[in-house]
Amino acid sequence: MSGVLIVDDEEQIRLLLRRWLQKWGYDARVAVSAADALAQLETAPASIVLCDVIMPVHDGLWLTDRIRERWPETAVIMASGALDIETVKSTRRKGAVDFVPKPFGREQLRQALQRAATGAAA
């Protein structure tokens, strides 16, 4: 298992995040939806999944449940522009190791990735 899977329904965000992660030396790939992410994880599991909370059809919380069931060793970092305490609590209850509010800066994301890689929850 290796690399980071970026899951976001917004193309510009996916491309920007992949560019940042690749620049930092991560093997980064993208998924356009929760269903796409699951299909990719079936063929190539990831060490870290960086996932938007709010997406059409299946949201990031639904995806986190599936990841916890199938790949419990995969660290999930959730991101959302909907910054309320209940959203943050929900991501933690589902098993996310970290939450980064959108818009986030490069350093904030880099720190979340480092914590996820080392198993240190924020």
N, C-alpha and C positions, 0 to 999 in steps of 0.2 A: 504494500500500500504506500502510495506517495502522492505528493502534490496537493493542490488546493483546487476545489471545485467552487466556482463563483456562480450563484444562482440568483438571477434578477430578471424581471420582465422588461426592464428598460435597457435597450441596446447600448446607449451611450455610457451608462454606468458599468455594464459588463465589460465593455472595451477598455474604459479607463482603469478599472480595477485590475484587469488582466495585464495591462501595460505596466502598472505600478508593481504588481507582484513579480512579473517576469524580470523587471529591472532589479528587484531585490533578490533575485536568484531562485524564486519559487517556480516549480512546474505548475503553471496555472492554466486551467481550462474553464470554459463557460457552459452554462445551461440556461435555456430561455424560460424554463418553467419547472415546477416541482416534478412533474411527470418525466420531463427530459432529464432532470437530475437523477432520478431513480434508475432510469434506463442506463445512464452513463455509469452510475455506481455499480450496477450489476456486472458490467464488463470490466470496469477499472475502478475499484474502490479508491477513495481519497483519504488522506490523513486528516484534512481539515475541509469543512464545507462552510463557506461564507455565504449566508443566505438572507435575502430580503424577507421581512415578515409579511408584508402586504403584496400579494400577487393574485391574479385572477385564477379561477377554478380551485386550485389547492394552495393554501398559504404556507408560509414558512413554518408555522407551528405544526401543521399536518405533516410536512416533510420531515421535520425534526423527529416526530413520533416514529415514522418509518425508518429513519436512519438509526435511531436508538434500538429498534427491534432487530434490524438486520446487521448493522455495523456498529456495535456499542463502543468500539475503540476509536471511532471517528469523532473528532472534536467539531462541534458546531458553534459558529459565531453568527449571531443574528444581528441584522441591521434594520433600522426603520426610521422614517421621518416622523412617525406617530409616537412622539415621546411622552408617554404617560407612565406612571409607576405600574399600572396594571399590565401594560404591554411588556415591560421589563420583567415583572414577576412571572408572567405567563411563559416567557421564553426560558426562564430559569427552571420553572416547574417541568417543562418539557425536556430539559436536559441540555440546554445550550450552555456552553462554558463561558460565554462572554456576550455582551450586547454593546453595539456601537451605534450611537444616534446619528442619523443623517441630517445635514451633511457632516461628514467627518473628515478630518485632515489625514494626511499621509502618516504622520507620526502616531496618531491615535490608532489607526489601522495596523501599523507595523507592530505596536505594542500588543494589541489584541492577538495578532498572529503569533507573536513570540510566546505569549502566555498559553495559547492553545497548543503550540508545539511542545511546550515543556510540561503541559498538564496543570499549570497554575491558573485556577479560575480567578477571575477578577471580583 
